[in-house]
Amino acid sequence: MSWGSELWDQFDNLEKHTQWGIEFVEKYTKFVKERSEIEINYAKQIRNLSKKYQPKKNSREEEESKYTFCRAFLTTLNELNDYAGQHEVIAENLTAQIISELSRYLQELKSERKSHFHDGRKAQQHIESSWKQLESCKRRFERDCKEADRAQQYFEKMDADINVTKADVEKARQQAQMRHQMAADSKGDYSSYLQKFNQEQNEHYYTIIPNIFQKLQDMEEKRIERLGVCMKTFADVDRQVLPIVGKCLDGMTKASESIEPKSDSKQVVEAYKSGFEPPGDVEFEDYGQAMKRTASESSLSNSREVKEKSTSKSKGKLWPFIKNKNKLMSLLTSPHQPPPAPPATSPPSPSAVPNDPQSPKQQKEPLSHRLNDFMTSKPKMHCLRSLRRGVSGSGPEDFSHLPPEQRRKKLQGKIDELNKDIQKEMDQRDALTKMKDVYVKNPQMGDPASVDPRLSEIGQNIEKLQFEVQKFEGWLAEVEERMPSKSDTHRRSGVYETQNSTTVSNNCAQDRESPDGSYTEEQNSETQVKFDDEFDDEETLPTIGTCKALYPFEGHNEGTISVVEGELLYVIEEDKGDGWTRVRRNEDEEGYVPTSYIEVFLETNAKGAMTYI
């Protein structure tokens, strides 16, 4: 239905309706704008939430990244950040595709509506003006007719009166004729203008106003259609990001499915495994049987009895809560005290080694006896606390403050890092070499000599890095050599019955030394002991040479052996740099003597002969 034919007389109502339509567009634009602001604020809050829980750049967070559930949570945060980005896209599209478009369209709509109603008012004013002119012609014609009637009546009256002169009658007749002529002219004007007005009125109500109303109807329908398109776009803007939002949610789901509890449990083992082995069962001590002693230790029985008495009173502790291990270390490796200086004229007295506890040794004393002494010693430090401190501390360059397994991982990581640096330097060197070749072939492009300083510098850097790699590889090889193999764990018996049993487990003494001599809390004046390979095999260590005692030496420390001047002994372990050499007198007697007290003759092809630096 057409507004022009149906609403020809509703000009004012149409004006109000179209104005309300414009206000509705403005209302909808404001609604979309507020929705866009909500999306922006929501995206901002989601981004802030994701940023708040992102892992910090510290060692603790880096350690946590090894676990699958931590990586899954990080993936969820990243996906949530992308999810927030899609809400920003919604806000941007709402602004660009709806708010901006409707704002521009509103200006056009207002201008078009104003133009149409201006034309309508103009046409309405014109028809009203024509109507007023018609009314004026009509009133003039009516007035002239009345004047003509009065003039005619007056003439007839004068003509019938015998007392009136002929001249007066003629004058009245002429006046009546003139009035009739004026009435006739007014009638003609009125008739002519009436015809004109009817034409204009017909054109106004059947042509001009219908056209204007049709334009207003078209404008209104376009406005409604435009609103429909915007409402559809309002939904499509959300629908367009749904695939990406779905991918974000799929990423979160995939991340949750990637969590592997077993793998995380394995990572805990990798993170905290020390590489030490737990000790075996404590053997039964039969004090009713007389204990055989070596001739060199017979004079030290008193101090041994005192020590056994104190040992029997103390309670045994289970590893890793054993605190004291000085005795074990003195048995497993060379003595803690530095070796005494060789005497000038006379052999050293027992006071040459200060604070040297004397304790006799048994012949063929099993390692379990020594472990009993170790395990019943008075505790000195909380082992677990010191373990944590040892792992978390920065420590020396060779990571000797860490347990073997952790030290191995750190050294391997350092080697990988250095190899990457070497590769980068080599890539730079190759690029500069090619550049130099280009300069040689085309001197106009550059001076070949200008590249030499940089090449020299890179070469020096590579040499330094390779030296560092060799250094760390040496430390790594040392750690791997001393770490117990997996087969050793299954090969162990419940009791330490032989001296050549597998590696003794981690213990925490006051100086925090581990069996490989690398796990210490702080450096002290005593030489760090090393875990000897002699305890890794079940066979007796082979001899690698012989030695001759230059001076007499009385073994006061546990783990040492007394010698007389001129005595010939077998060398089973060379000096590791701590001033002690391990020797054997016979199958039952072996121990450490100061290297400066003997003259060593090594067999170059002997098994186990090696130099410790």
Summary of the structure (lengths in Angstrom):
residues: 613
radius of gyration: 57.2
end to end distance: 107.8
largest distance: 201.6
contacts: 1783
relative contact order: 0.08
helix: 63%
strand: 5%
